Amino acid sequence: MSRDEALDPRLQFLHDRRTVSRLESPGPDATELTALLAAADTAPDHGLLHPWRFLVLDEDDRARVSAAYADAQRTRDDDAGLVERAASKPLRGPCVVVALARTVDHPRIPHWEQLAAAAAAVQNLCLAATALGYASAWRTGWFVEHDMVRAALGATHDERIIGMIHLGTPRE
């Protein structure tokens, strides 16, 4: 039996999920975002530590984060083209959700398992987006670790930004 023959049509959305870099409107509306975040919260979470937090960026947030990306790029290389490209990253696609993870010392649940739970929550978000007909791109890179970007996103000292999740409709 081939893989395609074994495919259960009820699981098609799992097989359809791909990173899509070129996104356009529409993105999920407020009701759909609530559903996506609720799906994310069903991730396996040994100890019920809930080691993740999601931020949905509005237009003002995205502009502030865009400026922080540009400023961060200038600390490495102030080439105008690179700065412009950096500033565009948080603006790609109609919706951006930031995923943050925070681990705590626990006698039974190691830090790696808490990070794995947070990553599972992000994957649930991406799969739920696919199930609702949207595409996603889970982005990271050195920018998310830069102090300027962390400050623009309001990340606390004990949180790691584990992804900028871009959601929208695939561009033709």
C-alpha positions in Angstrom: 0.0 0.0 0.0 1.4 3.4 -1.0 1.5 6.4 1.3 -1.2 8.0 -0.8 -3.4 4.9 -0.6 -3.1 4.9 3.2 -4.1 8.6 3.5 -7.3 9.0 5.4 -9.1 12.0 3.9 -10.0 13.3 7.4 -6.3 13.9 7.9 -5.7 15.7 4.6 -5.1 19.1 6.4 -2.0 17.5 8.1 -0.6 16.5 4.7 -1.5 19.9 3.2 0.4 22.0 5.8 3.4 23.6 4.3 5.4 26.8 5.1 4.1 29.4 2.7 6.3 32.5 2.5 4.2 34.7 0.2 1.0 35.5 2.1 -1.7 38.1 1.4 -5.1 39.1 2.8 -7.3 37.9 4.0 -5.9 36.5 7.2 -7.9 35.0 10.1 -10.4 37.3 11.7 -10.8 37.8 15.4 -13.1 34.8 15.8 -10.8 32.6 13.8 -7.8 33.8 15.8 -9.6 32.9 19.0 -10.2 29.4 17.6 -6.5 29.1 16.4 -5.2 30.1 19.8 -7.6 27.7 21.6 -6.3 24.9 19.3 -2.7 25.9 20.2 -3.6 25.5 23.9 -4.4 21.9 23.5 -0.7 21.0 23.0 0.7 18.3 25.2 1.7 20.0 28.5 3.2 17.6 31.1 2.5 19.2 34.5 0.1 21.7 33.0 2.9 24.4 33.1 1.6 26.2 30.0 5.1 27.2 29.0 4.0 29.3 26.1 2.4 32.7 25.4 1.1 34.1 22.2 0.8 37.7 21.1 -1.3 38.8 18.1 0.4 41.8 16.6 -1.9 44.7 15.5 -0.8 47.3 12.9 0.9 49.5 15.5 2.7 46.5 17.0 3.9 45.4 13.6 5.2 48.9 12.8 7.1 49.0 16.2 8.6 45.6 15.6 9.5 46.5 12.0 11.5 49.5 13.3 13.2 47.3 15.9 14.2 44.8 13.2 15.7 47.7 11.2 17.5 49.0 14.2 18.8 45.6 15.0 20.1 45.2 11.5 21.9 48.5 11.7 23.9 47.1 14.7 25.3 44.4 12.3 25.4 46.2 9.0 23.8 49.5 8.0 23.5 48.7 4.3 20.2 50.4 3.3 19.0 47.3 1.4 19.6 45.0 4.3 17.9 47.5 6.7 14.9 47.7 4.4 14.7 44.0 4.0 14.9 43.5 7.8 12.2 46.1 8.4 9.9 44.2 5.9 10.1 40.9 7.8 7.4 41.6 10.5 5.1 43.0 7.8 4.9 40.0 5.5 1.4 38.6 5.5 -1.8 40.0 7.0 -1.5 38.5 10.5 1.5 37.9 12.8 1.4 35.9 16.0 4.4 35.9 18.2 5.2 32.7 20.2 7.1 33.0 23.4 8.3 30.2 25.7 9.2 30.4 29.4 10.7 27.4 31.2 10.8 27.0 35.0 12.8 24.8 37.2 10.7 21.7 38.0 11.6 18.5 39.8 10.1 16.2 37.1 9.8 18.3 33.9 13.1 19.3 32.3 13.5 22.6 30.4 13.8 20.8 27.1 10.3 19.2 27.6 8.8 22.5 28.4 10.3 24.0 25.2 9.0 21.0 23.3 5.5 21.7 24.7 5.7 25.3 23.5 6.8 24.1 20.1 3.9 21.7 19.9 1.6 24.6 20.7 3.0 26.5 17.7 2.6 23.5 15.5 -1.0 23.1 16.6 -1.5 26.8 15.7 -0.1 26.2 12.2 -2.2 23.0 11.7 -5.3 24.7 12.9 -4.6 27.6 10.4 -4.3 25.0 7.6 -7.6 23.3 8.7 -9.3 26.7 8.4 -7.9 27.3 4.9 -5.0 29.6 5.8 -1.3 29.2 5.2 1.4 29.8 7.7 5.1 30.5 8.0 6.9 29.9 11.3 9.9 32.3 11.3 12.8 32.8 13.7 16.3 34.0 13.0 18.8 36.1 15.0 16.4 39.0 15.1 14.1 37.3 17.7 17.0 37.1 20.1 18.1 40.7 19.7 17.4 43.0 22.7 15.8 45.7 20.6 13.3 43.2 19.1 12.7 41.5 22.4 11.9 44.9 23.9 9.6 45.9 21.0 7.6 42.6 21.6 7.5 43.0 25.4 9.3 39.7 26.0 10.2 39.3 29.7 13.7 38.4 30.8 12.7 34.8 31.3 10.9 34.3 27.9 12.4 33.2 24.6 10.8 34.2 21.4 10.4 30.9 19.6 8.6 32.1 16.5 7.0 34.8 14.5 4.0 33.0 12.9 2.8 34.6 9.8 -0.8 33.7 8.8 -2.8 34.5 5.7 -3.9 33.4 2.2 -1.3 32.0 -0.1 -0.3 34.5 -2.8 -0.9 33.1 -6.3 
